[in-house]
Amino acid sequence: MTPIDGAIWTILMLCAMLLLRIPVGFLMGIAGFLGIGYAVSWKAALNTVATDIWQTFSAYGLTVIPMFVLMGQICFYSQVNERLYRTAYKWFGSIRGGLAITTIMACAGFAAICGSNTATAATMTAVALPEMKKYRYDPLIISGSIAAGSTLGVVIPPSVVLVVYGIYTGSSIGKLFFGSFLPGLILAGFMAITSFLMCSMKTELGPKGPKTSMFEKIKSLPDALDMVLLFAIIMVSLYAGIFTPSEAGAAGSVVAIIISILRRRLTLKGFFDAVIDTLRVSCLIFVLVAGATLFGRFIAVTRLPYVAAEWVGSLPYPGWVILWSMLVIYIIGGCVMDALAFLLITVPIFFPVALKLGYDPIWFGVVLTVVTTMGAVTPPVGISAYVVSGMSKEIPLSTVFKGVIFFLPSYVFTLILINLFPELVTFLSGLVRY
C-alpha cells in the first residue's frame, strides 16, 4: 500500500466518523485493523492487535491518566471550585467586568488541579452563573467567559491532553507540564483582558461588583490553599525528580482525599461518584489511545508520515509557514470532531513533519494543546459550549457560540507569542530532569 493509499484511507475514515455514529476510538481501531490486513496480511493484523493492545494497556506510564482524573474528580465533588471562586471574586469582582475575570481566574485555578474541559465547564457554570446573573451580567459574556475559561483545563497542567500526547509520542510528561505552564497563564491573561475590554466598551455587558478591602482580599486567600498545595506537590515533585508523573498523580489524589476529609467536604457518595466518573473518563481515553495506536501502526506501514516529512522538508517555504498550515488544519478539524480524537489521528502524520522541520517535540506538543483548546468551544462540536448551554438552560447554544467568538483572538495571540518566543515553553521544560 502506497502513502497515497494511506492518505485516502485516512480521509475515508474521517468521512465515516462524521456520517456514522461509531465511537471514534473503535472506528480508528477498525480502520487500522482493516488497513493492516489489506496492506500486509490478516495474520499480521491480528498479531498487531494482540501485541499492540497488550503493550499499550500493560504500560506503567498509562496509569498517569486515571491518577490525574481521580484527583480532579475528588476536587470537583469536594467543591474546591466554590472556594476558589470566592477568593478570585474578592480580588477581581470590583473591576469592570470583574465577575467575568473572576470566572476565568477561577477556571485557571480549578484547571490546575482538574485538567478537564467538561468538568471545569460544568463546575463553573453551576458556581458562576447565579452570581453573574444576580449582578445583571449579559448572557453573552456570561456564557463566553465560562466556556472559554473552561478550556484552560487542557493547557494548564496537569492536562489529560498533554498526558496522552506524551504517552503517544514518547515525550516527557513532566517537561510537557512545565512547558505548558506559562502559555496557560498567558492564555488566561488574554481572556481576562478580553473581558475587561468588552465590559469597558459596552458597560451594560458587565457592571462593576461591590468593592472589597485589602483585609478581605488577604482573608480570602486560605480558600485557595488547597489548589496551591496540590499544584505545588505535582510540580515540585516532578521538578526535583522525586516522583514520576504517575506517582505525582497518585500523591495528588491522596492529598486531595485527605484535604477533602479534613474539610468535611467529601461525602461517601461523592467519593464513589468520583471513582465512577474516573473509570468512565479513563476508559474513554484508553479506547481512544488503543484505537489511535492501531491506526498509527497502519499509517506507519503505508510510510505516509515519512514521505510527508521528506516532501515537506523539500518545500521552498519557511518552516513557520508549514507549521501554521498544520495549525489551521487542527482548527478546522476541531470544529467538526472531538479535538483529542483529531489530535490522535493526525499526530502520526504531523509529528514526524514537525521533527523534520527542527521543532522541539515538547514545544510542538504545547502548541498543539493550545490549538486543541479552541476545538472545545468552536462550532459545531464545541463540547464546552454544549455543557454551558445545557446546564444554564435559559442561555441558547447560539448565544454561547457568539460569546466565545470574542475570546478566540486570545488563542491566536497566545500561539503567536509562543512562536515568536519559544523560550516561553522551553525555559521551564528544560529545568525538569525527566
N, C-alpha and C positions, 0 to 999 in steps of 0.2 A: 504494500500500500504506500502510495506517494504522499509527500507533505500536502499536496493539493487535496487528495482524498481525505486527509485528516482535517483540513480546514472545512471542507464540505460537510463532513460528519459532525463537526462542532456546530456549524450553522444549523444543520438539521435538528440537532439536539436542542438548541436554543429555541427553535420554532416549536418543537414538540413541548418544550417546557411552558411556552406561552399558551398553547392550544389545549393541552391535556392537563387533567387535574392529578398528575402524578407528583408526589413529593420529590423535590429536586435532588435530594441525596440518593434516592432509589433510581431516579432517571439517569444520573451520572454513572451510577454503578452498572445499570443495564447497558447504557451506551458503551461504556468501557469494555464490558464483558463481550458484547456482540462485536465490537470493533477488533479486539484482540483475536477473537475466534475467526473472524473473516480474514484478518491480515496475516495471522500466523497459523494457528490451529485451535480446534476446540479443546484439545487436551491442554494446550498452553494456557488457554483462557481459564480453564478450571483450576489449573495449578496456580495461576496468578491470583485468583480469588482466594484459594486456600492459604497461600503463603502471605500475600499482602494484607489480607484481613487479619490474620493471626499476628503478624508483625505490628500492625497498626494498633490493635487493641491490647497487645501484651507489652507495649512500650510504657515504661515507667513515667516518661515525661508527659503522657496523656492525662495523668492524674491531676495535673495542674488545673485542668478545666473545671471538674466538679468542686475542687477545693475553693477556687475563687468565686464560683457561682454560689456555693453554700454560704460563704462569708457575706456576699451581697444580699442573699435572701434572709439571712438572720438579721441583718441590719434593717431590711425592709419591714420585717414583721415585728421588730422591736421599736419601730417608729423613730429611728435615728434622724430621719428626714425632717420631722417636725421640729426637733430641737435645732437642727442646722438652719432651718428657715427662720426661726425666731432670732437666732444670732445674726444672720445676714440682714434681716429686716431692721434690727436695731441700728446697724451701721449704714444701710443704704436707703432705708424707707423714706427719709425726708427729702431726697433728691428728686428732681423732676423725672418721672418715670421710674422712681425708686423701687416700686414693687416688682416691676419687670426686671430690673437689675438684681434685686434680691432673689428672684426666682432663678435667674441664670447663675448667680453665685452659689445658691443652694444646690442647684443641679450639678455644678462643678464639684462641690464638696461631697455630695452623695455619690457622684460618679467615681470619686477617688476610692470608695470602698465598695462599690457595686459593680461597675463595668458593664452594665446592661442598658441599652436604649429603652427597651419597653418597660423595664422595672422603674427606671428614672421617670419616664413619661407618665406612667400610671401613678407613681408616688406623688410627683409634684403637681399633677392635675388635682388630685384629691386634697393636697395641702394648700396650694397657692390659689386655685380658682376661687374659693369662697372669699378669701381675703381681698383679691383683686376686684371682685365684683362689689364687695362692700364699699370699696373706695372709688367706685364708678369708673373703673378702667374699661376701655373699649375692648370688645371681644377680639378685634383684630390683633392687638398687641398682647392680649392675654394668651390667646392660642399660639401666636407666633413665638413668643418668648419661651413658653413651656415646651413646645415641640422642638424648637431649635436648641434650647438648653439641654434637653434630654439626650441629644446626640453626643454631648461631651463625654458620656459614659464609654464611648468607643475610643476616644482619643486619650483621655486622662487615665493613667494606669491606676489599678490593674484593668486591662481590657481583654475581653474574650477574643475579639478580633485579632489583637496583637498576639495572643497565645496561639491561636490557630495558625496564623501566618508563620510564627516562629517554628511551630512543630512541622508545618508543611514544607518549609524551605530550609530547615536545619539551622535557623538563625537563633542567636542567644535571646531568650525571652527577657532576661534581666536587662540586657542592653536595649531592647525594644522598649521596655517600660521607662527606663531613664531617658531614652531618646525622645519619647513622645511627651514628656512632662512639660517642657517649655512650649512646644506647639499647642498643647492643650490649654495652657494658661493664656497664650496669645489669642487663640480662638475665642475663649471665654471673654477676654478683654474687648475684642472687636464686637462681640454680641452685646456686651454691656454698653459700649459706646453707641451702637445702633439704637438701642432702646432709649438712651438719653437724647439722641438727636431726633428720633421720631416724636418723642413727647415734648421736646423743646420747639420743634417746628409746628406741631399741631397739638396744642396743650390739652385739648379735650380727650386725647388718647390716654393720658395718664397723669392725673393731678398729683401734687405732692402729698406725701403722708405726714403724720404728726412728727415733730422734731423730738429727738431723744438726747439726753445729756451724755457727756463723756463717761460719767459714772455708770449710767445704764448700759452704755456700749461695752465697757470693760466688764461689767457684771454679767453680761450675756455670754462672754467667751467660754466659760466652763461647759456650756451646752455643746460646744464644738469639739471638746476634748476627745470624745470617742473617735471621731473621724481622724483627728490628728494622731492619736495613738496608733490606730490601725494602719494608717498610711505610713507612719514612721517605722513600725515593725517590719512592714513589707520592704520598703525602700532601703532602710539602713541594713537589714539583714542581707539583701541582695548585693548592696554595695560592698559590704565587708566580706562577702563570701561565706557568711555563717550558714545561710540556708540556700538550698536550691529553690527555683521557682515553686515547685510542688510543695516543698517544706514550708516556704513562706506563706503559701495559700492555706496550708493546714494550720499553721500557727495563727494566722489571721482569723480563721474560722473559730478556733478555740478561744482566742481572746474576745472575739465578738460575742460568743455564747456566754462567757464569764461576765463581761460587762453588762449584757442584757439581763442576766440573772441578778446581778448585784443591784441594778437599777430597777428591778422588778417590772421590766417592760416586756419580757418574753414569756408567754403562756405555753403550757404543754401543747395545746392545739396549734399555736403559732409555730412552735418548733417542728412539729410533724408536717405542717403545711410547707415550711421552708425546705424540709428534706424532700418532700414530694415534688415541689417545684424545681428543686435542684436536679432530681432524677429526670424530670421531663425535659428541662433545658439541656442537660448534659447529653441525654440520648439523642436529642435533635442534632446537636453539634457532632456527636460521634458518627451518626449516619451520614452527615454531610462530609466529614473527613474521610470516611471509608469509601463513599461514592467518588469523591474527588481523587482519592488515591488510585482507584481502578481506572478512572478516566485519564488521570495523569500518566499512568503506565501505557495506555493506548496511544496517547499523544506522543509519548517518547518513542514508541515503536514506529510511528509514521515519520519521525525525525523533523516534525514541524517546528519545534522550538529552536533546534539547531540551525535549520535552514533559514528560519525567520531572523535569528540573531545574526547570521552571516550576511543576509541580504540587507538588514538594517545597517549593519556596520559598514557596508559599502556605499550607502546612500550619501550624496554630496550635500547633506544638511547638517546643521549643528545638532548636538545631542539634545539640547533643550527643546528643539522643535519636535523631535521624535517623542520625547518624554511627554510634552503637553498633548500631542496627538493621542498617546495612550491614555492620558488622564481624561480627555474628552470622551473616549470610548467608555471609560469607567463611569463617568457622569451619566451618559446616555443609558448604559446598561443598568445602572442603579435606579433609573426612572421606571424600568419595565419589569424588574425582578428583584428578588431579595439580594441585598448588597453583599452579604457574606457568601452566598452561593455563587454569585457572579465573580467574586474575588477568587474563590477556589477554582472556578472553571478557567479563568484567564491567567492565573499566576504561572501555570506550567509553560505558557507561551511567552508571557511578557517578562517574567523574572530573568530568564537567560538573556533576553534582549537588553534589559537594564544592566546586567553584569557586563555584557559585551560593550555597552556604551561607557563603562567605567564607573557606574554609580554604586555607592556603598549599599549593601543589602539591607542594613539597618535603616539607613536614610530612606531608601526606596519603600520599605515597609511602613514607615511613619507617614510618608506622602500618600501611599495607597489608603492608609487608615483614615486620613483627613478626607480624602475623596469619598471613601465608603460612607462616612457620616452623612454626606449630602444625600445619598440614596435613601436614608431613613426618613427624609422629610419631603423629597421631591415626588410629584405625582407621576404615574397613578398608583405606585406601590410604596409610598412613604409610610412605613409601619408606625412610626411615632406619631405622625399626623392622624392616623386612624385611631390610635389609642386615645389621644387627646380628645378627638371628636366623639368617640364612643363613650368616654367617661363624663364628658361635660354635658351631653345630651342636647342642651339648647344651642350649642355652637355647631353649625353645619360644617361638613368637611371642606366645602369650598372656602369658607372663611379662614379655616386653619391654613390651607394652602396659600391663600392670599397673604396672611400674616407672615408665613415662612419666607415668602419672596423677599421681604425687606432684609432678612438675615443671610440670604445666600451670598452676598458680597463678602461677608465675614470669612467664609470658607476660602473664597478666591484670594483675598488679601493674605490669609494665612499661608496658602500654598505659594504665593509669590515671595513672601518673606523667607520661607524655608528654602526656596530655590536660590534666592539671592544670597542668603546666609546659611549655608549647610551646617555651620557650627552650632546653630540652634538645636540641632539634633545630635551631631557627632561629639560635641564637647562633653555632655553629661554621659552619653552612652559609652564614651571612651574611658570613663572612670570605673566602669564595672569590670570585675575580674573575669566573670564568665556568665 
